[in-house]
Amino acid sequence: MGTPEFSVPCLDALLNAGHQIAAVYSQPPRDSGRGMKQTKSPVHLFAEAQGIEVRTPPRLKDGGEHAAFRALKLDAAVVVAYGLILPQEILDAPRLGCFNVHASLLPRWRGAAPIQRAIMAGDDETGVTIMQMDAGLDTGPMLLSAHCAIGPEDTSALLHSRLSQLGANLMVQALDAIIAGSLAARAQPDSGVTYAAKISKDEARIDWRRTARKLDCHIRGLTPAPGAWFSTQQNGSAIRIKILRAAPVAGAGPAGTVLDDQLTIACGAGALRILQVQREGKAPSDAASFLRGFALPAGLLLD
């Protein structure tokens, strides 16, 4: 049971390990692109290519869906970023239970956006936890976990790829141990609980009053999506610009002030050298190329 690209390596690893996949559940195709065409999820496309039945119920609340799920007579259900809440009837159906790949070291960063939140908070490590699911929000007992360092240049995209593969390998290990009866679940500790709320678009706006170090984490955590952004004026119109890559440097001035011709911006403490940006409706570009077509002169105060 999974939907985005993050889930695909786990399905692939389960197949390569010889597990019989009775069915794949994924969220329904969505309208996307300029033509608003129906687009299947990455998990849906991968499963179809392997000849596996794909089910895409918009919700799992009604008795018909519960009966269809029970009829699969599953030993286990593996859940990776599926995106739908599993009611108790679904959780209780597999013989061994439902097992989740969660992209954090629980109980830190329970919730929807653990990868982004770990980087945005300045954490120096995160990881993956295999959890037996219960009715709570990522509150179930833990089976296995693995650590992963967060480097100073890691974005959410880079960390996403590493954690996706780490989680896939760890799930195969967990299922092997569950089948062998050699793995006991342990309750999550009461201390250290934090929540990774879904990222809002307004939250992505850059507040130049923050320190350069915190803004660097903010930018990397939101790259590539939804993208940290600031606003400036051109010909009387507000222009939104995403920052895709930056580096903290020495510098001082009123927060939000352009300090030089290299796109260095003063922050609440220190400064950020902007390395890659993206204007609305434009392709990403390095700072030098951007400045050749869009003036942000020294002394300008950014919103």
C-alpha positions in Angstrom: 0.0 0.0 0.0 1.8 3.1 -1.3 1.6 6.0 -3.7 4.6 8.2 -4.4 8.1 7.5 -5.8 9.3 7.0 -2.2 7.3 3.8 -2.0 8.6 2.1 -5.2 11.9 0.8 -3.9 10.1 -1.1 -1.1 7.7 -2.8 -3.5 10.7 -3.7 -5.7 12.6 -5.1 -2.8 9.7 -7.2 -1.6 9.4 -8.7 -5.1 13.1 -9.4 -5.3 13.0 -11.1 -1.9 10.5 -13.5 -3.3 7.4 -12.3 -1.5 4.0 -12.9 -3.2 2.3 -9.6 -3.6 -1.5 -10.4 -3.5 -2.4 -6.8 -4.6 -1.2 -3.3 -4.6 -3.2 -0.4 -3.2 -2.5 3.1 -4.3 -4.3 6.4 -4.4 -6.5 7.0 -7.4 -5.1 8.7 -10.6 -5.1 12.5 -10.3 -5.5 15.3 -12.9 -2.1 16.9 -13.5 -0.2 18.9 -16.0 -1.4 21.7 -18.2 -3.8 19.3 -19.9 -5.1 18.0 -16.6 -4.7 14.4 -17.7 -5.4 11.5 -15.4 -2.0 10.4 -14.1 -1.3 7.2 -12.2 0.9 7.2 -9.2 4.5 6.0 -9.4 3.5 2.9 -7.4 0.5 2.2 -9.6 2.7 2.4 -12.8 5.4 0.2 -11.3 3.0 -2.5 -10.1 1.2 -2.6 -13.5 4.5 -3.1 -15.2 5.1 -6.1 -13.0 1.6 -7.5 -13.8 0.3 -7.0 -10.3 -3.4 -6.1 -9.6 -3.7 -2.5 -8.5 -6.6 -1.2 -6.5 -7.3 2.5 -6.1 -10.2 3.1 -3.7 -10.6 6.8 -2.9 -11.2 5.8 0.7 -11.3 2.7 2.9 -14.2 3.4 5.1 -17.0 1.3 3.7 -17.7 -2.3 4.4 -17.3 -3.4 0.8 -13.7 -2.3 0.8 -13.1 -4.0 4.1 -14.6 -7.3 2.7 -12.5 -7.0 -0.4 -9.3 -6.5 1.6 -10.1 -9.4 4.0 -10.7 -11.7 0.9 -7.1 -11.4 0.0 -6.3 -13.5 3.1 -3.0 -11.7 3.7 -0.2 -12.6 6.0 0.9 -9.0 6.1 0.3 -5.6 4.6 3.3 -3.3 4.0 2.4 0.4 4.0 4.7 3.1 2.6 3.5 6.6 2.2 0.1 5.4 1.1 -1.8 8.6 2.0 -5.0 7.1 3.3 -5.9 6.4 6.9 -6.4 2.7 7.6 -9.5 2.0 9.7 -9.3 -0.7 12.4 -11.0 -3.2 10.1 -8.1 -3.0 7.6 -5.4 -3.0 10.3 -6.9 -6.2 11.8 -7.3 -8.1 8.5 -3.7 -9.4 7.8 -2.7 -12.4 9.9 0.5 -10.8 11.2 -0.5 -7.2 11.0 0.2 -4.0 9.0 3.8 -2.8 8.9 4.8 0.8 8.0 8.1 2.3 6.7 8.3 5.7 8.4 11.1 8.1 7.4 12.3 9.2 10.8 13.6 7.8 14.0 10.4 7.5 15.9 9.0 9.0 18.1 10.7 12.1 16.6 8.9 13.5 13.5 5.6 11.5 13.5 3.4 12.7 10.8 3.2 13.8 7.1 6.6 15.5 6.4 9.3 13.9 8.5 12.1 14.3 5.8 11.5 18.0 5.3 11.0 18.7 9.0 14.3 17.0 10.0 16.3 19.2 7.7 14.4 22.4 8.5 15.0 21.8 12.2 18.8 21.5 11.6 18.9 17.8 12.8 22.3 16.2 12.0 20.7 12.7 11.6 17.5 11.0 10.9 16.6 7.5 9.8 13.9 5.0 9.1 11.7 3.1 11.5 9.7 -0.1 10.7 6.6 0.1 12.8 3.6 -2.2 13.4 0.6 0.0 12.7 -2.1 0.9 15.2 -5.0 3.4 15.0 -2.8 6.4 16.1 -0.7 8.8 14.1 2.6 6.9 13.8 2.3 5.7 17.4 2.6 1.9 16.8 5.3 -0.3 18.4 8.7 -0.3 16.6 10.4 -3.3 15.1 13.6 -2.1 13.5 15.3 1.2 12.9 18.3 2.5 11.0 20.2 5.8 11.2 21.1 8.1 8.4 23.3 11.2 8.7 22.1 14.6 7.3 24.9 16.4 5.6 25.3 20.2 5.3 24.3 20.1 1.7 21.5 17.6 1.9 18.1 18.7 0.4 14.9 16.9 1.0 15.2 15.3 -2.5 18.7 13.8 -1.7 17.6 12.6 1.7 14.4 11.2 0.3 16.3 8.9 -2.1 18.6 7.6 0.6 15.8 6.9 3.1 13.6 5.3 0.5 16.2 2.7 -0.3 17.1 2.3 3.4 13.5 1.7 4.3 13.1 -0.8 1.5 16.0 -2.9 2.7 14.9 -2.6 6.4 11.4 -3.8 5.6 12.7 -7.0 3.9 14.8 -7.6 7.0 11.9 -7.0 9.3 9.6 -9.4 7.4 12.2 -12.1 7.4 12.6 -11.8 11.2 8.8 -11.6 11.8 8.4 -14.8 9.8 11.2 -16.5 11.8 9.7 -15.3 15.1 12.9 -13.6 16.0 11.7 -10.0 16.2 9.7 -8.5 19.0 8.0 -5.1 18.8 8.8 -2.5 21.4 6.7 0.4 22.4 7.7 3.9 21.4 9.2 6.0 24.3 7.0 8.7 25.8 9.9 11.2 25.6 11.2 12.8 22.4 7.9 13.0 20.6 7.7 15.6 17.8 5.3 16.0 15.0 6.1 16.7 11.3 3.1 18.7 10.1 2.4 19.0 6.4 4.2 21.9 4.8 2.0 24.8 4.0 2.8 27.1 1.0 2.7 30.2 3.3 5.2 28.6 5.6 7.7 28.3 2.7 8.1 32.1 2.5 11.5 33.2 3.6 11.8 35.4 6.7 15.1 37.2 6.4 15.1 38.0 10.1 16.1 34.5 10.8 19.8 33.5 11.0 21.6 32.5 7.8 22.1 29.0 9.3 18.4 28.5 10.0 17.4 29.8 6.5 19.9 27.5 4.9 18.1 24.6 6.6 14.8 26.0 5.7 15.7 26.2 2.0 17.3 22.7 1.8 14.3 21.2 3.6 11.9 22.7 1.1 13.9 21.8 -2.1 12.6 20.8 -4.6 9.0 21.2 -3.3 7.3 23.3 -2.4 10.4 25.5 -2.6 11.4 28.3 -0.2 10.7 31.7 -1.7 10.9 35.5 -1.4 9.1 38.3 -3.2 10.4 41.4 -4.9 9.1 44.0 -7.3 9.6 44.4 -11.0 7.8 47.0 -13.1 5.3 47.5 -10.2 4.4 43.8 -9.9 5.3 41.4 -7.2 7.6 38.6 -8.4 8.0 35.4 -6.5 11.4 33.7 -6.6 12.3 30.3 -5.2 15.8 29.7 -3.7 16.9 26.2 -4.6 20.5 26.4 -3.3 22.3 28.8 -1.0 25.3 28.9 1.4 25.7 30.8 4.7 28.5 33.4 4.5 29.9 36.3 6.6 28.0 39.5 6.1 25.9 42.1 7.9 23.2 44.6 7.2 19.4 45.1 7.7 17.7 41.7 7.2 16.7 41.2 3.6 19.2 43.6 2.1 21.1 42.7 -1.0 24.7 43.2 0.0 26.7 42.8 -3.3 26.5 41.9 -7.0 26.8 38.2 -6.2 23.3 37.9 -4.7 24.4 37.9 -1.0 21.5 38.7 1.3 21.8 39.9 4.9 19.9 37.8 7.4 19.1 38.2 11.1 22.6 37.0 11.8 25.1 36.4 9.0 24.2 36.3 5.3 23.2 33.9 2.5 24.9 33.7 -0.8 22.2 32.6 -3.2 23.5 30.0 -5.7 20.5 28.8 -7.6 17.0 30.3 -8.0 13.8 29.8 -10.0 11.4 32.5 -11.1 7.7 31.8 -11.4 7.1 30.0 -14.8 10.8 29.8 -15.5 13.4 27.0 -15.4 16.0 26.9 -12.5 19.1 29.0 -13.1 22.4 29.7 -11.3 22.6 33.1 -9.6 24.9 34.7 -12.3 22.6 33.8 -15.1 19.6 35.0 -13.2 21.2 38.4 -12.5 21.9 38.9 -16.2 18.2 39.1 -16.8 16.8 40.3 -13.5 18.3 43.2 -11.5 18.6 42.9 -7.8 21.2 45.6 -7.1 23.1 46.1 -3.9 21.1 48.0 -1.3 17.7 46.6 -2.4 15.5 45.4 0.5 13.7 42.2 -0.3 10.3 41.3 1.0 
